[in-house]
Amino acid sequence: MTSHIKAVLFVLMASPSCLAQPGRPAAVTPISASPAASYTPVHQFDPTRDPAEDIRAAIAEAQRTRKRIILYVGGPWCPFCHQMDELFQKNPQLTALRDSRFIPVAVHYGTGSIRDQALAPYPHVLGIPHFFVLESDGTLLHSQHVVDLREDGAYSPSKLTAFFTQWARPEPVAINDPK
């Protein structure tokens, strides 16, 4: 990695996320991808993981598979995260939709410089759990407080399906070859 890129990444990681203004998309420079021989999805909130490395690996996999990325920010201490996980367990079609169209990355939310630095390029998290939708190159597309995906006191499979459908990369249109 060149010195220029390292300097840019350092500045991005050190800048406070509180500069993002509500209602305005944040200008986010993507974290560059790291080469990965084989990708292992991160589905559990683990405070010992390096989320910046997990995001870099997800970017590499997303570029390889042409999928978008969903950063799922939360923690094992969060009852709403347990509700979300339970929803996915009870709705395999929802899990299949998410995993077929996105590279999901669980990011443990908590204090600590590694986690703070990894989330610094993104808007401030207003509540847990939280989704960040990233393009395959790591550019932020959308920040979603998932409380909006609830209905009648629980997460709504139909609202999550609509969310995933809205933010998935459009399927390529088949072009008929007149040969």
Residue pairs with C-beta under 8 A, 6 or more apart in sequence:
1 32
5 32
8 29
9 31
9 32
12 29
12 31
12 120
12 121
13 52
13 117
13 118
13 120
13 121
14 117
14 120
15 120
15 121
16 120
17 119
17 120
17 121
17 122
17 123
17 124
18 124
20 26
20 122
20 123
20 124
22 123
25 140
26 121
26 122
26 123
26 140
26 143
28 121
28 122
28 139
28 140
29 121
29 139
30 59
30 134
30 135
30 137
30 138
30 139
30 140
31 52
31 55
31 56
31 59
31 121
31 138
32 56
32 59
32 138
33 56
33 57
33 59
33 60
33 63
33 137
33 138
34 53
34 56
34 57
34 59
34 60
35 60
36 57
36 60
36 61
39 57
39 58
39 60
39 61
39 64
39 103
40 57
41 99
41 103
41 104
41 105
42 49
42 54
42 58
42 104
42 105
42 106
42 107
43 104
43 106
44 76
44 106
45 74
45 75
45 76
45 81
45 106
45 107
45 108
45 109
46 106
46 108
47 75
47 108
47 110
47 112
47 115
49 108
50 114
50 118
51 105
51 107
51 108
51 114
51 115
51 118
51 119
52 114
52 117
52 118
54 105
54 107
55 69
55 71
55 105
55 107
55 118
55 134
55 138
58 69
58 103
58 105
58 134
59 69
59 134
59 136
59 137
59 138
61 67
61 103
62 68
62 69
62 103
62 134
62 135
62 136
62 137
63 136
63 137
65 103
65 136
66 136
66 169
67 101
67 102
67 103
67 136
67 169
68 101
68 102
68 103
68 133
68 134
68 135
68 136
68 141
68 167
68 168
68 169
69 102
69 103
69 104
69 105
69 133
69 134
69 135
69 136
69 138
70 98
70 102
70 103
70 104
70 105
70 131
70 132
70 133
70 134
70 167
71 105
71 107
71 122
71 131
71 132
71 134
72 84
72 104
72 105
72 106
72 107
72 129
72 130
72 131
73 107
73 109
73 119
73 125
73 128
73 129
73 130
73 131
73 132
74 80
74 81
74 84
74 106
74 107
74 108
74 109
74 128
74 129
74 130
75 81
75 108
75 109
75 110
75 128
76 108
78 109
78 128
78 129
80 128
80 129
80 146
80 147
81 128
81 129
83 154
83 155
84 129
84 146
84 155
87 94
87 154
87 155
87 157
87 160
88 94
88 95
88 98
89 95
91 157
94 157
94 160
94 161
94 164
97 161
97 164
97 165
98 104
98 164
101 164
101 168
101 169
102 133
102 164
102 167
102 168
107 115
107 118
107 119
108 115
109 115
109 119
109 125
109 128
109 130
119 125
121 140
122 132
122 140
122 143
123 140
123 143
125 145
126 145
127 145
127 147
129 146
130 143
130 144
130 145
130 146
131 142
131 143
131 144
131 146
131 163
132 140
132 142
132 143
132 144
133 140
133 141
133 142
133 143
133 144
133 167
134 140
134 141
135 141
136 169
141 167
142 167
144 163
146 155
148 159
149 155
149 156
149 159
149 160
149 163
150 156
150 159
151 158
151 159
